[in-house]
């Protein structure tokens, strides 16, 4: 699902795929090398874009009201928490 905005189109599903790939990695050395870019670049990049959209849309990801984009992200949020072992603000 692509989210289109003045910042351009981006796919939060890509973040999910990256997190899932990291979580399923069996080799701890490979997992460690993936962790840096993932948590220092990719996660902040997507969360910043989603935060900007939410601020512009009355707390939602699109058109100022609840849409499938909001539900899609909330559905992925529990997986994000499990994979990263962190709490994301919602």
C-alpha distances in whole Angstrom, upper triangle without the diagonal:
4,7,10,13,16,16,14,10,9,6,7,7,9,12,12,13,15,17,17,19,21,22,23,25,28,30,31,32,29,27,29,28,24,25,26,23,20,22,24,21,17,17,19,17,14,16,18,15,13,17,18,15,16,20,19,18,21,19,15,12,13,16,18,17,16,12,9,8,11,12,9,10,13,13,12,15,18,17,17,20,22,21,22,25,24,23,21,22,20
4,6,10,13,12,10,6,5,5,7,8,10,12,13,14,16,18,19,20,22,23,24,26,30,31,32,32,29,27,29,28,24,25,25,22,20,22,23,20,16,17,18,15,12,15,16,12,12,16,16,13,15,18,17,16,19,18,15,11,11,14,17,17,16,13,11,9,12,14,11,12,15,16,14,17,20,19,18,22,24,22,23,26,25,24,21,22,20
4,7,10,10,8,5,6,6,8,10,12,13,14,16,18,19,20,22,23,25,26,28,32,33,33,34,31,29,30,29,25,25,26,23,20,21,22,19,16,16,17,14,11,13,14,10,9,13,12,9,12,15,14,13,16,15,12,8,8,11,14,14,14,11,11,8,10,13,11,11,14,16,15,16,20,20,19,22,24,23,23,26,24,23,20,20,19
4,7,8,6,4,7,9,11,13,14,16,18,19,20,22,24,25,26,28,30,31,35,36,36,36,33,31,32,31,28,28,28,24,23,24,24,21,18,18,18,15,13,15,15,11,11,14,12,10,13,15,13,13,16,16,13,10,9,11,14,15,16,13,13,11,13,16,15,15,18,19,19,20,24,23,22,25,27,26,26,29,27,26,23,23,21
4,5,5,6,8,11,13,16,17,17,20,21,22,23,25,27,28,29,31,33,37,37,37,37,34,32,33,32,28,28,28,25,23,24,23,20,18,19,18,15,13,14,13,9,10,12,10,8,11,13,10,11,15,15,13,10,9,10,13,15,16,15,15,12,14,18,17,16,19,21,20,21,25,25,23,26,28,27,27,30,28,26,22,22,21
4,5,8,11,14,16,19,19,20,22,24,24,26,28,29,30,32,34,35,39,39,39,39,36,34,35,33,30,30,29,26,25,25,24,21,20,20,19,16,15,16,14,11,12,14,11,9,13,13,11,12,16,17,15,13,12,13,15,18,19,18,19,16,18,21,20,19,22,25,24,24,28,28,26,28,31,30,29,32,30,28,25,24,23
4,7,9,12,14,17,17,17,20,22,21,23,26,26,27,29,31,32,36,36,36,35,32,31,31,29,26,26,25,22,21,22,21,17,16,17,15,12,12,13,11,8,11,12,9,9,13,14,12,14,17,17,16,13,13,15,17,19,20,19,20,16,18,21,20,18,21,24,22,22,26,26,23,26,29,27,26,29,27,26,23,22,22
4,7,10,13,15,15,16,19,20,20,22,24,25,26,28,30,31,35,35,35,35,32,30,31,29,26,26,25,22,21,22,22,18,16,17,17,13,12,15,13,10,12,14,12,11,15,16,14,16,19,19,17,14,13,16,18,20,21,19,19,16,18,21,19,18,21,23,21,22,26,25,23,26,29,27,27,30,28,27,24,24,23
4,7,10,12,12,14,16,17,18,20,22,22,24,26,27,28,32,33,33,33,30,28,30,28,24,25,25,21,20,21,21,18,15,16,17,13,11,14,14,10,11,15,13,12,15,17,16,16,19,19,16,13,12,15,18,19,19,17,16,13,16,18,16,15,19,20,19,20,24,23,21,24,27,25,25,28,27,26,23,23,22
4,6,9,8,10,13,14,14,16,18,19,20,22,24,25,29,30,30,30,26,25,26,24,21,21,21,18,16,18,18,15,12,13,14,11,8,11,12,9,10,13,13,12,14,17,16,16,20,18,16,12,13,16,18,19,19,17,15,12,14,17,14,13,17,18,16,17,21,19,18,21,23,21,21,24,23,23,20,21,20
4,5,6,8,9,10,12,14,15,16,18,19,21,22,26,27,28,28,25,23,25,23,20,20,21,18,15,17,18,15,12,12,14,12,9,12,13,10,10,14,15,13,15,18,18,18,20,19,16,12,14,17,19,19,18,15,14,10,13,14,11,11,14,15,13,15,18,16,15,19,20,19,19,22,21,21,18,20,19
4,5,5,7,9,10,11,13,15,16,17,19,20,24,26,26,26,23,21,23,22,18,18,19,16,14,15,16,14,10,10,12,10,7,9,11,10,9,12,14,12,14,17,17,17,19,17,14,11,14,17,18,19,17,15,13,10,11,12,9,8,11,12,9,11,14,13,11,15,17,15,16,19,18,17,15,16,16
4,5,5,6,9,10,10,12,14,15,16,18,22,24,24,25,22,20,22,22,18,18,20,17,14,16,18,16,12,12,14,13,10,12,15,13,12,16,17,16,17,20,21,20,22,20,17,14,16,20,21,21,18,16,13,11,13,13,9,9,12,11,9,11,14,12,11,15,16,14,16,19,18,19,16,18,18
4,5,5,6,9,10,11,12,14,15,17,20,22,22,23,19,18,20,19,15,16,17,14,12,14,16,13,10,10,13,12,9,12,15,13,13,17,18,17,19,22,22,22,24,22,20,16,18,22,24,24,22,19,17,14,16,16,13,12,15,14,11,13,16,13,12,16,17,14,15,19,19,19,17,20,20
4,5,5,6,8,10,11,12,14,16,19,21,20,21,18,16,17,17,13,13,14,12,9,11,13,11,7,7,10,9,7,9,12,12,12,15,17,16,17,20,21,21,23,20,19,16,19,22,23,23,21,20,17,14,15,16,13,11,13,13,10,11,13,11,9,13,14,12,12,15,15,16,14,16,17
4,5,5,6,9,10,10,12,14,18,20,20,21,18,16,18,18,14,14,16,14,11,12,15,14,10,10,13,13,10,12,15,15,14,17,19,18,19,22,23,23,24,21,19,17,19,23,24,23,21,19,16,14,15,14,11,10,12,11,7,9,11,8,7,11,12,10,11,14,14,15,14,17,17
4,5,5,6,9,10,10,12,16,18,18,19,16,14,17,17,13,14,16,14,11,14,16,15,11,12,15,15,13,15,18,17,17,20,22,21,22,25,26,26,28,25,23,20,22,26,27,26,24,22,19,17,18,18,14,13,15,14,11,13,14,11,10,14,14,11,13,16,17,18,17,20,20
4,5,5,6,9,10,11,15,16,16,17,13,12,14,13,9,10,12,10,7,10,13,12,9,9,13,13,11,14,17,17,17,19,21,21,22,25,26,26,28,25,24,21,24,27,28,28,26,24,22,19,20,20,16,15,17,16,13,14,15,12,10,14,14,10,11,15,16,18,17,20,21
4,5,5,6,9,10,14,15,15,16,14,11,13,13,10,9,12,11,8,9,13,12,9,9,13,13,12,13,16,17,16,19,21,21,22,25,26,26,28,24,23,21,24,28,28,28,25,24,21,19,19,19,16,14,15,14,11,11,12,9,7,10,10,7,8,11,12,14,14,17,18
4,5,5,6,9,12,14,15,17,14,11,14,15,12,12,15,14,11,13,16,16,13,12,16,17,15,16,20,20,19,22,24,24,24,27,29,28,30,26,25,23,25,29,30,29,26,24,22,20,20,19,16,15,16,14,11,12,12,9,9,11,10,7,10,13,14,16,16,20,20
4,5,5,6,10,12,13,14,11,9,12,12,9,11,14,13,10,13,16,16,13,14,17,18,16,18,21,22,21,24,26,26,27,30,31,31,33,29,28,25,28,32,32,32,29,27,25,22,23,23,19,18,20,18,14,16,16,12,12,15,13,10,12,15,17,19,19,23,24
4,6,5,9,10,10,11,9,6,9,10,7,7,11,11,8,10,14,14,12,12,16,17,16,17,20,21,21,23,26,26,27,29,31,31,33,29,28,26,29,33,33,33,30,29,26,24,24,24,21,19,20,19,15,16,16,12,11,13,12,8,9,12,14,17,17,21,23
4,6,8,11,10,13,11,8,11,13,10,10,13,14,11,12,16,17,15,14,17,19,18,19,22,23,22,24,27,27,27,30,32,32,33,29,28,26,29,33,33,32,30,29,26,24,24,23,20,18,19,18,14,15,14,10,10,11,9,6,8,10,13,16,17,20,22
4,6,9,10,13,11,9,12,14,12,12,16,16,14,16,19,19,17,17,21,22,21,22,25,26,25,27,30,30,30,33,35,34,36,32,31,29,31,35,36,35,32,30,27,26,26,25,22,21,21,19,16,17,16,12,13,15,12,9,12,14,17,19,20,24,25
4,6,7,9,7,6,10,11,9,11,14,15,13,15,18,19,17,17,21,22,21,23,26,27,26,29,31,31,32,35,36,36,38,34,33,31,34,37,38,37,35,33,30,28,29,28,25,23,24,23,19,20,19,16,15,17,15,11,13,15,18,21,22,26,27
4,6,9,8,7,11,13,12,13,17,18,16,18,21,22,21,21,24,26,25,26,29,30,30,32,35,35,35,38,40,40,41,38,36,34,37,41,41,41,38,36,33,32,32,31,28,27,27,25,22,23,22,18,18,19,16,14,15,17,20,23,25,28,30
4,6,5,6,9,10,11,12,15,17,16,18,20,21,21,21,24,26,26,27,30,31,31,33,35,36,37,39,41,41,42,39,38,36,39,43,43,43,40,39,36,34,34,33,30,29,30,28,25,25,24,21,20,21,19,16,17,18,21,25,26,30,32
4,5,5,6,9,10,10,13,15,15,16,18,20,20,20,23,24,25,26,28,30,30,32,34,35,35,38,40,40,41,38,37,35,38,42,42,42,40,38,36,34,34,33,30,28,29,28,24,24,23,20,19,20,18,15,15,16,19,23,24,28,30
4,5,5,6,9,10,12,14,14,16,17,19,19,20,23,24,25,26,28,30,31,32,34,36,36,38,40,41,42,39,38,36,39,43,43,43,41,40,37,35,35,35,32,30,31,30,26,26,26,23,21,22,20,17,17,19,21,25,26,29,32
4,5,5,6,9,11,12,12,14,16,17,17,18,21,22,23,24,26,28,28,30,32,33,34,36,38,39,40,37,36,34,37,40,41,41,39,37,35,32,33,32,29,27,29,28,24,24,24,21,20,21,19,16,16,18,20,24,25,28,30
4,5,5,6,9,11,10,12,14,15,15,15,18,20,20,21,24,25,26,27,30,31,31,33,35,36,37,34,33,31,34,38,38,38,36,35,32,30,30,29,27,25,26,25,21,21,21,18,16,17,16,12,12,15,17,20,21,25,27
4,5,5,7,10,10,11,13,14,15,16,18,20,21,21,24,25,26,27,30,31,32,33,36,36,38,34,34,32,35,39,39,39,37,36,34,31,31,31,28,26,27,27,23,22,22,20,18,18,17,14,13,15,17,20,21,25,27
4,6,6,8,9,11,12,13,14,15,17,18,20,21,23,24,26,27,29,30,31,33,35,36,38,34,34,32,35,38,39,39,37,36,34,31,31,32,29,26,28,28,24,24,24,21,19,20,20,16,15,17,19,22,23,26,28
4,6,6,6,9,10,11,11,12,15,16,16,18,20,21,22,24,26,27,28,30,32,33,34,31,30,28,31,35,35,36,34,32,30,27,28,28,25,23,24,24,20,20,21,18,16,17,17,13,12,16,17,20,20,23,25
4,6,5,6,8,10,10,10,13,14,15,16,18,20,21,22,24,26,27,28,30,31,33,29,29,27,30,34,34,34,32,32,30,27,26,27,24,22,23,23,19,18,19,16,14,15,15,11,10,13,13,17,17,20,23
4,5,6,6,8,9,10,12,13,15,16,17,20,21,22,24,26,26,28,30,31,32,30,29,27,30,34,34,35,33,33,31,28,28,29,26,23,25,25,21,20,21,19,16,17,18,15,12,15,15,18,18,21,24
4,6,5,5,6,9,10,11,13,14,15,17,19,20,22,23,25,26,28,29,31,28,27,25,28,32,32,33,32,30,29,26,26,27,24,22,24,24,20,20,21,19,16,18,19,15,13,17,16,19,18,21,23
4,6,6,5,6,9,10,11,12,14,15,16,18,20,21,22,24,26,27,28,25,25,22,26,29,30,30,29,27,26,22,23,24,21,18,20,20,17,16,18,15,12,14,15,12,10,14,14,16,15,18,20
4,6,6,5,7,9,11,11,13,15,16,17,19,21,21,23,25,26,27,24,24,22,25,29,29,29,28,27,26,23,22,23,21,18,19,20,17,15,17,15,12,13,14,11,9,12,11,13,13,16,18
4,6,7,7,9,11,12,12,15,16,17,18,21,22,22,25,26,28,25,25,23,26,30,29,31,30,29,28,24,24,26,24,20,22,23,20,18,20,19,15,16,18,15,12,15,14,16,15,17,20
4,6,6,6,9,10,11,12,14,15,17,19,20,21,23,24,26,24,23,21,24,27,28,29,28,27,26,23,23,24,22,19,21,22,19,18,20,19,15,17,19,16,14,17,16,18,16,18,20
4,6,5,6,9,10,11,12,14,16,17,18,20,22,23,25,22,21,19,22,25,26,27,25,24,23,19,20,21,19,16,18,19,16,15,18,16,13,15,17,14,13,16,15,16,15,17,19
4,5,5,6,8,10,11,12,14,16,16,18,20,21,22,19,19,17,20,24,24,24,23,22,21,18,18,19,17,14,15,17,13,12,15,13,10,12,14,12,10,13,12,13,11,13,15
4,6,5,6,9,10,10,12,14,15,16,18,20,21,18,18,17,20,23,23,24,23,23,22,19,18,20,19,15,17,19,16,14,17,16,13,14,17,15,13,16,13,14,11,13,15
4,6,5,6,9,10,11,13,14,16,17,19,21,18,18,15,18,22,22,23,23,22,21,18,18,20,18,15,18,19,16,16,19,18,15,17,19,17,15,19,17,17,14,15,17
4,5,5,6,9,10,11,12,14,16,16,18,16,15,12,15,19,19,20,19,19,18,14,14,16,14,11,14,16,13,13,16,15,12,15,18,16,15,18,16,16,12,14,14
4,5,5,6,9,10,10,12,14,15,16,14,13,12,15,18,18,19,18,18,18,14,13,16,14,11,13,15,13,11,15,15,11,13,17,15,14,16,14,13,9,10,11
4,5,5,6,9,10,11,12,14,16,14,14,12,15,18,18,19,19,19,20,16,15,18,17,14,16,18,16,15,18,19,15,17,20,19,17,19,17,16,12,12,13
4,5,5,6,9,10,11,12,15,13,12,10,12,15,16,17,18,17,17,13,14,17,15,13,15,18,16,15,19,19,16,18,22,20,19,22,19,18,15,15,15
4,5,5,6,9,10,10,12,10,9,7,10,13,13,15,14,14,14,10,10,13,12,9,12,15,13,12,16,17,14,16,20,19,18,20,18,16,12,12,11
4,5,5,6,9,10,11,9,9,8,11,14,13,15,15,16,17,13,12,15,15,12,13,17,16,14,17,19,16,17,21,20,19,20,17,16,12,11,10
4,5,5,6,9,11,10,10,9,11,13,13,15,16,16,18,14,14,17,17,14,16,20,19,17,21,22,19,21,24,24,22,24,21,19,16,14,14
4,5,5,6,9,8,7,5,7,10,10,12,13,13,14,11,11,15,15,13,15,18,17,17,20,21,19,21,24,24,23,25,22,20,16,15,14
4,5,5,6,4,5,5,8,10,8,10,11,12,14,11,9,13,14,12,13,16,16,15,19,20,18,20,23,23,22,24,21,18,15,13,11
4,6,6,6,8,8,10,11,9,12,14,15,17,15,13,17,18,15,16,20,20,18,22,23,21,22,26,26,24,26,23,20,16,14,13
4,6,7,8,8,8,9,8,11,13,15,17,14,14,18,18,17,18,21,21,20,24,26,23,25,28,28,27,29,26,23,20,18,16
4,6,5,6,6,6,4,7,10,11,14,12,11,15,16,15,16,19,20,19,23,24,23,24,28,28,27,29,26,23,19,17,15
4,6,8,9,8,5,7,10,12,15,14,12,15,17,16,16,20,21,19,23,25,23,24,28,28,27,28,25,22,19,16,14
4,7,9,10,7,8,9,11,14,12,10,13,15,13,13,16,17,16,19,21,20,20,24,25,24,25,22,19,15,13,10
4,6,7,6,6,6,8,10,8,6,10,12,10,11,14,15,15,18,20,19,20,23,24,23,25,22,19,16,14,11
4,7,7,8,8,8,9,6,6,10,10,9,11,14,14,14,18,19,18,20,23,23,22,24,22,20,16,15,12
4,6,7,8,7,9,7,8,11,12,12,14,16,17,17,21,22,21,23,26,26,26,28,26,23,20,19,16
4,6,8,8,11,10,11,14,15,15,17,19,20,21,24,25,25,26,29,30,30,31,29,26,23,21,19
4,7,9,12,11,11,14,16,15,16,19,20,20,23,25,24,26,29,29,29,30,28,25,21,19,16
4,6,10,10,9,11,14,14,14,17,19,19,22,24,23,25,28,29,28,30,27,24,21,19,16
4,7,8,6,8,11,11,11,14,16,16,19,21,21,22,25,26,26,27,25,22,19,18,14
4,5,5,7,9,10,11,13,15,16,18,20,20,22,24,25,26,27,26,23,20,19,16
4,5,5,6,9,10,10,12,14,17,18,18,20,22,23,24,26,24,22,20,19,16
4,6,5,6,9,10,11,12,15,16,16,19,21,21,22,24,22,20,17,17,14
4,5,5,6,9,10,11,14,15,15,17,19,20,20,22,20,18,15,14,11
4,5,5,6,9,10,12,14,14,16,18,19,20,21,20,18,16,15,12
4,6,5,6,9,11,12,12,15,17,17,18,20,19,18,15,16,14
4,5,5,6,9,10,10,12,15,15,16,17,16,14,12,12,10
4,5,5,7,10,10,11,13,15,15,16,15,13,11,11,9
4,6,7,8,10,11,12,14,15,16,16,14,13,14,12
4,6,5,6,9,10,11,12,14,14,13,11,13,12
4,5,5,6,9,10,11,12,11,9,8,10,9
4,5,5,6,9,10,10,10,9,9,11,11
4,5,5,6,8,10,10,11,11,14,14
4,6,5,6,8,8,8,8,11,12
4,6,5,5,5,6,7,10,11
4,6,5,7,9,10,14,15
4,6,8,10,11,15,17
4,5,8,9,13,15
4,7,10,13,15
4,6,10,12
4,6,9
4,6
4
